[in-house]
Amino acid sequence: DLGAGTGQWAFRFSPMSFSVTLVEFSEGMMNIAKKTYKELGLKNLYFKMSEAQKFLNTEKYQLIWISGLLIYLSDDELRQLISNCRKMLASNGLLLLRDGTGLKKRYEINNQFSKDLNSNYSATYRTAEEYEHSFKNDGFKLIKQEDVFDENSCLNKWKETRLRLYQFKLK
């Protein structure tokens, strides 16, 4: 689980997996994840403090999960993350990406104030074609992609973007 935050996805994967590696760079979020891990009594999570794009492990993973992270990475950081994922994914493994996607073109938010965050933030919503091309350039093949929510769902936050799920495997 790259960019795992407080571990919500890692905790969901834990009962279905032999082991789950939770990668997060925020110490505060990592501490929340570790506390919840103890409360849930799970035994198969491994915690790694690292920026997702810099994480590289010699272990081969059957599944690499990335959710809501790539919109916050620069293009160079994205290339680094994809390259490292290629090195860590087992030959028959899957990389699942769940991230915001620009509909007609790349949609960028630059230093915009968010009431929810009570601070400014930036994000880059790449197009589906950009994601496919970026992963393809580093040895991945797109297997499937789909919107997470129906077109008219109130859960679609921006008219310019959609939350999409992508399934990649190694070529």
N, CA, C and O of each residue as an XYZ file, in Angstrom:
684
protein
N       0.865     -1.172      0.000
C       0.000      0.000      0.000
C       0.905      1.227      0.000
O       1.386      1.655      1.049
N       1.134      1.790     -1.191
C       2.026      2.945     -1.320
C       1.259      4.230     -1.057
O       0.218      4.479     -1.665
N       1.784      5.050     -0.140
C       1.081      6.263      0.253
C      -0.126      5.894      1.094
O      -1.233      6.377      0.853
N       0.089      5.043      2.076
C      -0.992      4.383      2.816
C      -1.763      5.284      3.764
O      -2.846      4.913      4.216
N      -1.237      6.450      4.073
C      -1.949      7.323      5.003
C      -2.112      6.654      6.350
O      -1.140      6.168      6.928
N      -3.329      6.626      6.851
C      -3.604      6.021      8.159
C      -3.874      4.519      8.064
O      -4.216      3.888      9.063
N      -3.725      3.950      6.880
C      -3.790      2.497      6.735
C      -5.123      1.896      6.374
O      -5.272      0.675      6.414
N      -6.103      2.714      6.020
C      -7.446      2.166      5.785
C      -7.464      1.039      4.758
O      -8.162      0.045      4.959
N      -6.716      1.168      3.664
C      -6.707      0.114      2.646
C      -5.871     -1.072      3.101
O      -6.257     -2.220      2.878
N      -4.742     -0.816      3.729
C      -3.895     -1.909      4.228
C      -4.677     -2.790      5.198
O      -4.541     -4.014      5.172
N      -5.482     -2.186      6.038
C      -6.277     -2.962      6.991
C      -7.308     -3.829      6.275
O      -7.607     -4.936      6.724
N      -7.850     -3.336      5.169
C      -8.811     -4.126      4.388
C      -8.128     -5.297      3.686
O      -8.710     -6.375      3.564
N      -6.897     -5.087      3.227
C      -6.162     -6.149      2.531
C      -5.613     -7.197      3.496
O      -5.425     -8.350      3.108
N      -5.358     -6.821      4.721
C      -4.693     -7.691      5.684
C      -5.336     -9.074      5.829
O      -4.613    -10.068      5.765
N      -6.654     -9.191      6.019
C      -7.244    -10.524      6.190
C      -7.151    -11.402      4.931
O      -7.295    -12.622      5.017
N      -6.912    -10.789      3.774
C      -6.868    -11.535      2.514
C      -5.444    -11.843      2.073
O      -5.247    -12.437      1.013
N      -4.444    -11.449      2.867
C      -3.063    -11.515      2.416
C      -2.167    -12.202      3.428
O      -2.446    -12.223      4.627
N      -1.086    -12.762      2.913
C      -0.045    -13.316      3.777
C       0.640    -12.188      4.540
O       0.880    -12.290      5.743
N       0.951    -11.109      3.820
C       1.546     -9.936      4.452
C       1.210     -8.692      3.628
O       0.966     -8.767      2.424
N       1.207     -7.561      4.308
C       0.934     -6.274      3.673
C       1.993     -5.293      4.152
O       2.260     -5.186      5.349
N       2.591     -4.582      3.210
C       3.555     -3.540      3.544
C       2.865     -2.194      3.395
O       2.353     -1.854      2.328
N       2.861     -1.447      4.466
C       2.233     -0.130      4.513
C       3.347      0.907      4.419
O       4.194      0.986      5.309
N       3.354      1.703      3.348
C       4.395      2.695      3.106
C       3.789      4.089      3.241
O       2.835      4.434      2.542
N       4.354      4.885      4.149
C       3.839      6.231      4.389
C       4.988      7.121      4.856
O       5.840      6.679      5.627
N       5.018      8.367      4.397
C       6.094      9.273      4.791
C       5.716     10.181      5.959
O       6.598     10.741      6.609
N       4.423     10.337      6.237
C       3.979     11.212      7.322
C       4.026     10.453      8.647
O       3.328      9.456      8.832
N       4.849     10.936      9.550
C       4.984     10.281     10.855
C       3.652     10.274     11.606
O       3.308      9.288     12.257
N       2.904     11.380     11.512
C       1.611     11.457     12.189
C       0.634     10.411     11.683
O      -0.039      9.747     12.471
N       0.558     10.265     10.357
C      -0.340      9.251      9.791
C       0.147      7.844     10.129
O      -0.657      6.955     10.410
N       1.461      7.645     10.100
C       2.021      6.345     10.434
C       1.684      5.975     11.884
O       1.357      4.824     12.171
N       1.763      6.934     12.782
C       1.439      6.668     14.185
C      -0.020      6.276     14.357
O      -0.339      5.385     15.144
N      -0.904      6.940     13.622
C      -2.327      6.573     13.674
C      -2.509      5.147     13.145
O      -3.249      4.357     13.732
N      -1.838      4.822     12.045
C      -1.942      3.470     11.463
C      -1.442      2.420     12.450
O      -2.074      1.375     12.607
N      -0.334      2.677     13.108
C       0.213      1.707     14.068
C      -0.720      1.518     15.259
O      -0.885      0.402     15.752
N      -1.321      2.593     15.714
C      -2.268      2.506     16.840
C      -3.489      1.678     16.445
O      -3.923      0.806     17.198
N      -4.034      1.950     15.274
C      -5.198      1.206     14.795
C      -4.849     -0.263     14.578
O      -5.649     -1.144     14.893
N      -3.670     -0.531     14.048
C      -3.172     -1.893     13.823
C      -3.195     -2.688     15.124
O      -3.658     -3.828     15.155
N      -2.694     -2.081     16.194
C      -2.697     -2.753     17.509
C      -4.119     -2.983     18.000
O      -4.441     -4.051     18.520
N      -4.969     -1.971     17.832
C      -6.363     -2.097     18.281
C      -7.097     -3.207     17.545
O      -7.920     -3.908     18.134
N      -6.798     -3.372     16.244
C      -7.461     -4.404     15.441
C      -6.871     -5.790     15.672
O      -7.473     -6.792     15.285
N      -5.706     -5.855     16.294
C      -5.070     -7.133     16.575
C      -4.538     -7.846     15.341
O      -4.452     -9.074     15.319
N      -4.184     -7.085     14.322
C      -3.643     -7.680     13.104
C      -2.189     -8.094     13.342
O      -1.514     -7.560     14.222
N      -1.725     -9.052     12.544
C      -0.363     -9.563     12.757
C       0.505     -9.546     11.505
O       1.681     -9.902     11.576
N      -0.032     -9.148     10.380
C       0.717     -9.322      9.128
C       1.011     -8.020      8.384
O       1.210     -8.035      7.169
N       1.038     -6.905      9.093
C       1.385     -5.637      8.457
C       2.819     -5.260      8.801
O       3.282     -5.463      9.923
N       3.510     -4.705      7.808
C       4.865     -4.225      7.985
C       4.870     -2.746      7.625
O       4.366     -2.355      6.573
N       5.435     -1.935      8.494
C       5.395     -0.486      8.349
C       6.739      0.036      7.850
O       7.789     -0.290      8.404
N       6.694      0.852      6.796
C       7.896      1.452      6.218
C       7.691      2.953      6.100
O       6.794      3.412      5.392
N       8.530      3.721      6.799
C       8.498      5.187      6.688
C       9.300      5.580      5.448
O      10.521      5.432      5.421
N       8.615      6.077      4.434
C       9.286      6.455      3.197
C       8.310      7.232      2.328
O       7.098      7.028      2.398
N       8.854      8.124      1.510
C       8.043      8.701      0.448
C       7.761      7.564     -0.531
O       8.659      6.785     -0.850
N       6.549      7.465     -0.999
C       6.155      6.351     -1.870
C       7.045      6.251     -3.100
O       7.437      5.152     -3.494
N       7.366      7.383     -3.708
C       8.152      7.365     -4.935
C       9.600      6.950     -4.690
O      10.302      6.596     -5.638
N      10.056      6.984     -3.456
C      11.428      6.576     -3.139
C      11.501      5.172     -2.561
O      12.595      4.636     -2.380
N      10.368      4.575     -2.271
C      10.355      3.241     -1.674
C      10.761      2.200     -2.707
O      10.194      2.128     -3.798
N      11.746      1.400     -2.344
C      12.201      0.310     -3.200
C      12.615     -0.828     -2.296
O      13.498     -0.669     -1.454
N      11.988     -1.967     -2.463
C      12.219     -3.137     -1.632
C      12.658     -4.287     -2.521
O      12.252     -4.361     -3.681
N      13.474     -5.177     -2.001
C      13.903     -6.337     -2.795
C      12.807     -7.386     -2.874
O      12.857     -8.273     -3.727
N      11.815     -7.295     -1.992
C      10.696     -8.239     -2.015
C       9.866     -8.025     -3.279
O       9.679     -6.895     -3.730
N       9.372     -9.132     -3.845
C       8.469     -9.052     -4.998
C       7.035     -9.150     -4.474
O       6.710    -10.036     -3.683
N       6.198     -8.241     -4.920
C       4.819     -8.160     -4.452
C       3.864     -8.704     -5.502
O       4.055     -8.484     -6.698
N       2.839     -9.412     -5.056
C       1.780     -9.897     -5.935
C       0.811     -8.771     -6.287
O       0.179     -8.787     -7.343
N       0.706     -7.802     -5.393
C      -0.196     -6.667     -5.604
C       0.477     -5.409     -5.081
O       0.992     -5.383     -3.963
N       0.467     -4.383     -5.891
C       0.860     -3.048     -5.448
C      -0.379     -2.182     -5.570
O      -0.962     -2.067     -6.649
N      -0.779     -1.573     -4.464
C      -1.981     -0.743     -4.387
C      -1.571      0.711     -4.170
O      -0.783      1.019     -3.275
N      -2.116      1.597     -5.000
C      -1.866      3.030     -4.883
C      -3.228      3.725     -4.969
O      -3.957      3.560     -5.947
N      -3.558      4.494     -3.945
C      -4.859      5.147     -3.933
C      -4.738      6.604     -3.499
O      -4.292      6.904     -2.392
N      -5.143      7.503     -4.396
C      -5.205      8.912     -4.056
C      -3.859      9.568     -3.826
O      -3.767     10.556     -3.098
N      -2.823      9.038     -4.431
C      -1.481      9.545     -4.220
C      -0.920     10.300     -5.423
O      -0.300     11.352     -5.265
N      -1.137      9.769     -6.615
C      -0.418     10.274     -7.782
C      -0.759     11.714     -8.139
O       0.050     12.399     -8.765
N      -1.933     12.182     -7.757
C      -2.270     13.582     -8.043
C      -1.361     14.551     -7.308
O      -1.270     15.722     -7.676
N      -0.680     14.064     -6.258
C       0.198     14.933     -5.470
C       1.661     14.810     -5.862
O       2.514     15.469     -5.268
N       1.969     13.969     -6.863
C       3.347     13.784     -7.301
C       3.628     14.595     -8.562
O       2.761     14.754     -9.421
N       4.853     15.102     -8.659
C       5.290     15.742     -9.896
C       5.490     14.663    -10.956
O       5.487     13.475    -10.634
N       5.663     15.058    -12.206
C       5.897     14.084    -13.269
C       7.176     13.287    -13.024
O       7.212     12.086    -13.289
N       8.228     13.939    -12.520
C       9.474     13.226    -12.216
C       9.276     12.228    -11.085
O       9.783     11.108    -11.150
N       8.547     12.621    -10.054
C       8.268     11.697     -8.940
C       7.426     10.523     -9.415
O       7.630      9.392     -8.974
N       6.480     10.785    -10.311
C       5.661      9.710    -10.873
C       6.535      8.710    -11.623
O       6.376      7.501    -11.457
N       7.455      9.204    -12.446
C       8.360      8.307    -13.187
C       9.188      7.448    -12.227
O       9.379      6.255    -12.463
N       9.676      8.055    -11.150
C      10.467      7.311    -10.171
C       9.610      6.227     -9.506
O      10.061      5.093     -9.347
N       8.393      6.568     -9.122
C       7.500      5.603     -8.490
C       7.210      4.439     -9.432
O       7.283      3.283     -9.013
N       6.887      4.710    -10.676
C       6.568      3.655    -11.640
C       7.774      2.745    -11.853
O       7.625      1.524    -11.906
N       8.956      3.321    -11.974
C      10.172      2.533    -12.156
C      10.403      1.600    -10.971
O      10.732      0.429    -11.157
N      10.234      2.109     -9.766
C      10.406      1.279     -8.579
C       9.333      0.195     -8.488
O       9.617     -0.927     -8.067
N       8.114      0.524     -8.879
C       7.037     -0.477     -8.867
C       7.356     -1.625     -9.829
O       7.118     -2.791     -9.515
N       7.887     -1.290    -10.983
C       8.252     -2.332    -11.951
C       9.256     -3.302    -11.336
O       9.163     -4.510    -11.554
N      10.202     -2.791    -10.577
C      11.232     -3.618     -9.949
C      10.671     -4.470     -8.818
O      11.214     -5.534     -8.520
N       9.588     -4.019     -8.182
C       9.046     -4.726     -7.021
C       7.878     -5.657     -7.345
O       7.537     -6.515     -6.530
N       7.261     -5.507     -8.514
C       6.077     -6.301     -8.837
C       6.491     -7.680     -9.340
O       7.347     -7.796    -10.217
N       5.885     -8.720     -8.783
C       6.130    -10.085     -9.246
C       5.697    -10.202    -10.700
O       4.818     -9.463    -11.143
N       6.294    -11.110    -11.439
C       6.029    -11.227    -12.881
C       4.555    -11.471    -13.181
O       4.071    -11.056    -14.234
N       3.837    -12.129    -12.291
C       2.403    -12.378    -12.495
C       1.535    -11.482    -11.604
O       0.342    -11.735    -11.439
N       2.141    -10.434    -11.033
C       1.426     -9.570    -10.111
C       0.609     -8.492    -10.800
O       0.659     -8.336    -12.020
N      -0.144     -7.751     -9.999
C      -0.987     -6.654    -10.482
C      -0.643     -5.375     -9.741
O      -0.326     -5.391     -8.551
N      -0.710     -4.278    -10.459
C      -0.633     -2.960     -9.857
C      -2.005     -2.332    -10.035
O      -2.487     -2.179    -11.158
N      -2.628     -1.971     -8.929
C      -3.937     -1.313     -8.965
C      -3.758      0.138     -8.552
O      -3.174      0.438     -7.510
N      -4.266      1.020     -9.378
C      -4.198      2.457     -9.142
C      -5.612      2.988     -9.050
O      -6.434      2.761     -9.938
N      -5.887      3.696     -7.970
C      -7.181      4.362     -7.758
C      -6.844      5.830     -7.539
O      -6.347      6.213     -6.481
N      -7.122      6.652     -8.560
C      -6.693      8.047     -8.438
C      -7.565      8.963     -9.279
O      -8.251      8.527    -10.203
N      -7.520     10.234     -8.936
C      -8.227     11.250     -9.694
C      -7.655     11.371    -11.089
O      -6.444     11.270    -11.283
N      -8.534     11.589    -12.067
C      -8.146     11.611    -13.471
C      -8.839     12.770    -14.167
O     -10.046     12.963    -14.026
N      -8.060     13.541    -14.923
C      -8.641     14.613    -15.734
C      -9.450     14.017    -16.870
O      -9.003     13.067    -17.513
N     -10.638     14.560    -17.130
C     -11.512     13.978    -18.150
C     -11.062     14.300    -19.570
O     -10.756     13.390    -20.341
N     -11.020     15.548    -19.916
C     -10.696     15.934    -21.292
C      -9.241     16.351    -21.438
O      -8.659     16.251    -22.518
N      -8.664     16.818    -20.341
C      -7.267     17.242    -20.357
C      -6.756     17.208    -18.924
O      -7.520     17.015    -17.979
N      -5.466     17.396    -18.784
C      -4.847     17.470    -17.463
C      -5.478     18.642    -16.723
O      -5.592     19.741    -17.266
N      -5.882     18.401    -15.491
C      -6.508     19.436    -14.680
C      -5.602     19.693    -13.480
O      -5.299     18.783    -12.708
N      -5.172     20.952    -13.334
C      -4.239     21.275    -12.267
C      -4.842     22.286    -11.300
O      -5.491     23.253    -11.699
N      -4.608     22.034    -10.036
C      -4.985     22.963     -8.973
C      -3.674     23.450     -8.381
O      -2.874     22.653     -7.889
N      -3.455     24.739     -8.426
C      -2.180     25.292     -7.960
C      -2.390     26.220     -6.774
O      -2.950     27.309     -6.902
N      -1.932     25.766     -5.628
C      -1.920     26.590     -4.425
C      -3.298     27.187     -4.116
O      -3.426     28.375     -3.822
N      -4.316     26.337     -4.191
C      -5.696     26.773     -3.948
C      -6.071     26.499     -2.489
O      -5.682     25.480     -1.918
N      -6.827     27.419     -1.897
C      -7.247     27.242     -0.508
C      -8.371     26.218     -0.420
O      -9.312     26.243     -1.212
N      -8.262     25.325      0.544
C      -9.291     24.324      0.820
C      -9.859     24.567      2.212
O      -9.115     24.599      3.191
N     -11.165     24.736      2.302
C     -11.809     24.896      3.610
C     -11.640     23.622      4.434
O     -11.399     23.686      5.639
N     -11.767     22.460      3.778
C     -11.643     21.183      4.490
C     -10.259     21.009      5.113
O     -10.137     20.526      6.239
N      -9.225     21.402      4.384
C      -7.854     21.267      4.877
C      -7.405     22.468      5.700
O      -6.438     22.393      6.458
N      -8.122     23.571      5.537
C      -7.762     24.844      6.160
C      -6.342     25.270      5.767
O      -5.597     25.828      6.572
N      -5.998     24.994      4.527
C      -4.697     25.417      3.998
C      -4.733     25.345      2.471
O      -5.703     24.867      1.881
N      -3.687     25.815      1.860
C      -3.562     25.743      0.410
C      -3.000     24.385      0.006
O      -2.253     23.763      0.762
N      -3.359     23.937     -1.170
C      -2.827     22.683     -1.691
C      -2.764     22.755     -3.206
O      -3.360     23.632     -3.832
N      -2.022     21.806     -3.783
C      -1.902     21.680     -5.232
C      -2.125     20.222     -5.606
O      -1.832     19.318     -4.824
N      -2.646     20.005     -6.806
C      -2.875     18.640     -7.283
C      -2.866     18.638     -8.806
O      -3.251     19.622     -9.439
N      -2.424     17.525     -9.391
C      -2.409     17.347    -10.834
C      -3.232     16.128    -11.192
O      -2.881     15.005    -10.831
N      -4.322     16.347    -11.899
C      -5.182     15.260    -12.362
C      -4.791     14.943    -13.795
O      -5.224     15.618    -14.730
N      -3.973     13.914    -13.962
C      -3.534     13.508    -15.296
C      -4.680     12.809    -16.014
O      -5.594     12.290    -15.372
N      -4.636     12.793    -17.334
C      -5.664     12.085    -18.106
C      -5.402     10.584    -18.058
O      -4.307     10.144    -17.706
N      -6.410      9.811    -18.413
C      -6.253      8.356    -18.488
C      -5.149      7.996    -19.481
O      -4.382      7.060    -19.255
N      -5.076      8.735    -20.563
C      -4.043      8.488    -21.567
C      -2.653      8.753    -20.998
O      -1.709      8.020    -21.293
N      -2.524      9.798    -20.184
C      -1.226     10.081    -19.560
C      -0.815      8.950    -18.622
O       0.341      8.528    -18.622
N      -1.766      8.458    -17.820
C      -1.439      7.342    -16.929
C      -1.027      6.115    -17.738
O      -0.014      5.481    -17.443
N      -1.814      5.785    -18.756
C      -1.498      4.609    -19.569
C      -0.115      4.754    -20.206
O       0.685      3.819    -20.174
N       0.164      5.917    -20.780
C       1.450      6.160    -21.439
C       2.601      6.090    -20.435
O       3.628      5.475    -20.722
N       2.445      6.710    -19.262
C       3.503      6.724    -18.252
C       3.857      5.314    -17.791
O       5.034      4.981    -17.648
N       2.850      4.496    -17.562
C       3.108      3.125    -17.112
C       3.646      2.268    -18.258
O       4.526      1.433    -18.052
N       3.119      2.474    -19.451
C       3.577      1.713    -20.617
C       5.063      1.965    -20.884
O       5.801      1.043    -21.233
N       5.497      3.217    -20.719
C       6.893      3.567    -20.947
C       7.854      2.833    -20.023
O       9.048      2.743    -20.309
N       7.335      2.307    -18.912
C       8.207      1.612    -17.969
C       7.839      0.131    -17.822
O       8.067     -0.472    -16.773
N       7.269     -0.444    -18.880
C       7.097     -1.890    -18.904
C       5.777     -2.432    -18.398
O       5.668     -3.628    -18.129
N       4.769     -1.581    -18.260
C       3.454     -2.037    -17.806
C       2.457     -2.044    -18.960
O       2.593     -1.297    -19.928
N       1.464     -2.897    -18.833
C       0.362     -2.955    -19.790
C      -0.933     -2.686    -19.032
O      -1.187     -3.290    -17.990
N      -1.746     -1.782    -19.560
C      -3.052     -1.493    -18.966
C      -4.009     -2.627    -19.305
O      -4.215     -2.944    -20.477
N      -4.588     -3.235    -18.283
C      -5.526     -4.339    -18.461
C      -6.968     -3.833    -18.479
O      -7.791     -4.270    -19.284
N      -7.250     -2.899    -17.569
C      -8.631     -2.427    -17.430
C      -8.613     -1.070    -16.741
O      -7.732     -0.785    -15.929
N      -9.591     -0.241    -17.072
C      -9.797      1.026    -16.366
C     -11.286      1.318    -16.337
O     -12.018      0.992    -17.272
N     -11.721      1.935    -15.254
C     -13.138      2.274    -15.132
C     -13.319      3.361    -14.090
O     -12.497      3.523    -13.188
N     -14.417      4.108    -14.228
C     -14.767      5.099    -13.224
C     -15.178      4.378    -11.947
O     -15.806      3.320    -12.001
N     -14.824      4.949    -10.798
C     -15.222      4.375     -9.519
C     -16.705      4.652     -9.266
O     -17.421      3.788     -8.758
N     -17.164      5.851     -9.618
C     -18.561      6.243     -9.398
C     -19.248      6.487    -10.729
O     -18.600      6.843    -11.713
N     -20.565      6.294    -10.758
C     -21.340      6.599    -11.955
C     -21.164      8.064    -12.333
O     -20.857      8.906    -11.489
N     -21.362      8.351    -13.607
C     -21.133      9.690    -14.144
C     -21.863     10.781    -13.366
O     -21.296     11.849    -13.134
N     -23.093     10.539    -12.965
C     -23.901     11.565    -12.299
C     -23.840     11.506    -10.776
O     -24.629     12.170    -10.103
N     -22.932     10.736    -10.234
C     -22.832     10.590     -8.781
C     -22.402     11.896     -8.125
O     -21.571     12.630     -8.660
N     -22.973     12.173     -6.969
C     -22.569     13.355     -6.200
C     -21.160     13.181     -5.630
O     -20.576     14.141     -5.128
N     -20.618     11.982     -5.702
C     -19.270     11.721     -5.203
C     -18.180     12.164     -6.178
O     -17.000     12.161     -5.829
N     -18.559     12.536     -7.373
C     -17.614     13.134     -8.323
C     -17.430     14.590     -7.902
O     -18.322     15.416     -8.095
N     -16.268     14.898     -7.328
C     -16.049     16.205     -6.699
C     -15.905     17.354     -7.678
O     -16.373     18.460     -7.405
N     -15.268     17.114     -8.810
C     -15.007     18.176     -9.781
C     -15.596     17.766    -11.124
O     -15.533     16.595    -11.496
N     -16.163     18.712    -11.849
C     -16.720     18.383    -13.164
C     -15.623     18.033    -14.159
O     -15.884     17.371    -15.164
N     -14.395     18.472    -13.886
C     -13.267     18.226    -14.795
C     -12.564     16.885    -14.544
O     -11.706     16.479    -15.328
N     -12.927     16.194    -13.449
C     -12.200     14.985    -13.064
C     -13.145     13.839    -12.690
O     -14.335     14.038    -12.449
N     -12.581     12.658    -12.651
C     -13.277     11.474    -12.145
C     -12.278     10.631    -11.369
O     -11.093     10.592    -11.699
N     -12.759      9.967    -10.349
C     -11.958      8.973     -9.649
C     -12.024      7.703    -10.480
O     -13.107      7.188    -10.760
N     -10.843      7.194    -10.877
C     -10.789      6.017    -11.755
C      -9.941      4.931    -11.128
O      -9.048      5.193    -10.323
N     -10.244      3.711    -11.517
C      -9.484      2.540    -11.087
C      -8.812      1.955    -12.313
O      -9.454      1.695    -13.330
N      -7.495      1.751    -12.198
C      -6.686      1.207    -13.296
C      -6.057     -0.096    -12.834
O      -5.628     -0.222    -11.687
N      -6.009     -1.054    -13.732
C      -5.358     -2.331    -13.451
C      -4.231     -2.520    -14.453
O      -4.461     -2.539    -15.662
N      -3.000     -2.661    -13.939
C      -1.825     -2.833    -14.771
C      -1.141     -4.155    -14.431
O      -1.233     -4.646    -13.306
N      -0.455     -4.720    -15.417
C       0.440     -5.849    -15.184
C       1.705     -5.588    -15.980
O       1.738     -4.713    -16.846
N       2.746     -6.352    -15.682
C       3.979     -6.211    -16.431
C       3.792     -6.774    -17.835
O       3.052     -7.739    -18.029
N       4.467     -6.166    -18.819
C       4.372     -6.652    -20.207
C       5.034     -8.012    -20.320
O       5.064     -8.596    -21.403
